[in-house]
């Protein structure tokens, strides 16, 4: 049997290690974002006035100084004033399925210094110093056996700098709303049948992972609506209406 030199063994080991590293990298790239489980979840809405547990009015957002006007009006949370997940008085110009998480990647000028490092999709989403890489990102929100999808449209509750929770492994810190770490819109509340303060699981998702549903029907910021307009299909609203009918009939 031919002897194998130490140098050959070392070279073989390097090749094996390289293959393993490649496999690990590929696995990491393809791995879905993890679920944040058992997160206290509260309801907020566009046009909400300040209150004891909500010191900041929701006429503006962290990324839109005229949020109410951009949306089209007051997103009345009163269930008696809503139908098919939207207010009865007007049709929103943005996706009524929205949420807030306690991080804002934008600074007064440009982005926060840690943003390129902590926002996983920062490089691919970057459009210049004036644009958030977090705004409009899709989030899956789960309660029991039901999952809704919402777009990230504001920073909160309470904090706007907590990347260690939003993108890391830390849990939400105590706050006036029982340690809430997620705010959801009335549409999300109604789809998941949530109480005003509840507990859900959530995770980031790529737009390709989001199924058609009532969250794909409306909004100039909605990736489904934008895609349908570009392709000329115009199927987004029709498909979503069918999904709404199924959801309501449950």
Secondary structure as UniProt FT lines:
FT   HELIX           6..30
FT   STRAND          36..43
FT   TURN            46..47
FT   TURN            52..53
FT   TURN            58..59
FT   TURN            65..66
FT   HELIX           67..71
FT   HELIX           79..81
FT   STRAND          82..83
FT   TURN            84..85
FT   STRAND          86..87
FT   STRAND          98..101
FT   TURN            113..114
FT   HELIX           115..118
FT   TURN            120..121
FT   HELIX           122..125
FT   TURN            129..130
FT   TURN            135..136
FT   STRAND          138..143
FT   TURN            144..145
FT   STRAND          146..155
FT   HELIX           163..166
FT   TURN            176..179
FT   STRAND          182..184
FT   HELIX           186..192
FT   STRAND          197..204
FT   HELIX           207..209
FT   HELIX           214..216
FT   TURN            220..221
FT   HELIX           223..231
FT   HELIX           236..249
//
